[in-house]
Amino acid sequence: MHSGNQWGGSLEIANHSGEYDTSRSLEWDRAALIDHGNQNQLRHDLDETQQSWLLGPVAQKKKKYVDLGCIMCSHRALKWTLLSILIAFLVIGMPIIIAKSLPKHKTPPTPPDNYTLALHKALLFFNAQKSGRLPKSNGIPWRGNSGLRDGNDTGVKGVSLVGGYYDSGNNIKFHFPMAYAMTMLSWSVLEYNQKYEAINEYHHARELIKWGIDYLLLTFNSSATKIDKIYSQVGRAPNASTTPDDQYCWQRPEDMDYTRPTLTTYAGPDLAGEMAAALAAASIVFRDNATYSKKLVQGAETVFAFARDNGKRRPYSRGEQDIALFYNSTGYYDEYMWGAAWLYYATGNTSYISLATNAAVPRNAKAFYLKRDLSVLSWDNKLPAAMLLLTRLRLVLNPGYPYEDMLSQYHNITGLTMCSYLQNYQVFNWTRGGLIQLNHGQPQSLQYAANAAFLASLFADYMITINVPGWNCGPDFIKTDVLKEFATSQMDYILGKNPMKMSYVVGFGNKFPKHVHHRGASIPNDHVHHSCTGGWKWRDSRNPNPNNITGAMVGGPDRFDQFHDVRTNSNFTEPTLAGNAGLVAALVSLTGTTGFSGVDKNTIFSAIPPLGPSNPPPPPPWKP
């Protein structure tokens, strides 16, 4: 007989009468635990584990979120996000796609304003005044090569004075006003180069400047560091002359066959100072051509040294009747200030700004005398322009000590100059038609008005550039808009808003002078040589000029707003280089076609090193 437990442990006999062996039941099929016949039904409840065998895995609820990897997003949020993207595409994307697929229609450009139209024409006047061998691109069909023997009478080997510009209606080349005209053109290009570029006149303006500047380099030994003379004029026109010369003869420049003498100046700080200003200003215009710009700076410094020579300080026109009759200079300290300012801007050499702000210069120039004639810019008086140019330095760079005291005085006088241009202060007379009389009602009044318009417009732009709303005239605060209104009133008068209902710029508007006092324009380009006196019939003819000298601003009306379109009356109908230079500068400052306003703030200062105290020297090397 065997025991109930052969492996040890309790010898009790297992009782199978009323309960299952749960340890063994783990090996049964879960379905076998159910008594289908209800025979022998389990007498006790199943635990959770056993229930799980019978019922299988509990059904899980459907997930409400979508796993997108980096984020968890609910089904509803995902659905609305996708729907929003679809709607955005239909509302925004589709119209863009459709618009891109449609044929493109360019918006027509803004039509040019009157100032832009007049500016295009005013620049052409310089093309018509060119002397020498003209390029095929000159654009004036009735002009050709002329003055090809100019300078031959000097007897100096290598000297040629071919080129440059004729001054006005005669065929003389006056170097003093020519240099002034080139300075003014350069100044306008430096301040408003973006406007010139926008109206496609930038390269044209530079070409005109270069034509004049290259000629000025011929009038002295520009490769030397010290010179003793300058050629100041080619041609002469003595009063009541009865021999062939530029006054007696009425000939196209291409037909000139009379002697044209060259005048030489051995003392002339006014002429030399203006030439230095022209060369220095142009050197900044052509800063993109380093070699040429350096050549201009060298020439400017050489000719300015001539101007500063103590033994050569007398006006260039003194004792020269052929010069004084047309362009008599009344002083030269204004050219010292003007030339020194431009040389400082061109070189950054502080010796020039020290000279321009030296108290002796404005004292000798009578800059602070508050004489109204000294507030009028012209080829003879550069004071208002020089002080405005130096005021620019104070407003924009503010160099401080030791220049601040003098610059602040220049700034103050500039403000008073602008006040004098305003009609309500009654400093100058005005015509009933609205033209300011800056030369006391004398002939050629328009060039002075154009110059004043340019200075006023430029001063306003300087203030706008530094966010200054205006300036004071005594107790009155004047907004910059008032200066712009003055400038536009004068230019509008010149362009036709006057009692004569006539534009004084040839070729602009429907009514303009047709009998301009100008030899080349008044004689037909018929390929026939007209002699010295053979041209008189054209001079005295009452017929309109056969050639329009487009862009020429004539002398203008008298103090009663009356104008006589008579060729032989040069006071009314003769244009000049100096006059047109001021016209061009004023027009470009006012044109609004380009969308640009204000001035180029920094280009003019490109050669000036950073202001302020210099860096301390490096410490000496350490020694053990």
CORWO-V762012 format. One line per field, one symbol per residue. burial: 1 if it has 16 or more other ideal C-beta (glycine too) atoms within 10 Angstrom, else 0. Layout:
burial: ???
This chain:
burial: 000000000000000000000000000000000000000000000000010000000000000000000000000000000000000000000000000000000000000101111111111111111111010000010111011001100100001011111111111111111111111111111111111101101101110111111011111111000010111111111000000111111111111101010110101111111111111111111110000110111111111101110001011110010110011010111111111111111110100110111000110010110000011111111111111111111111101000100110111011111111110000110010001111100011111111111111111111111000011010000101011101111111111101100111111110011011111111101000010100100110000010111111111111101010101001111111111111111111111011010111101110110000000000000000
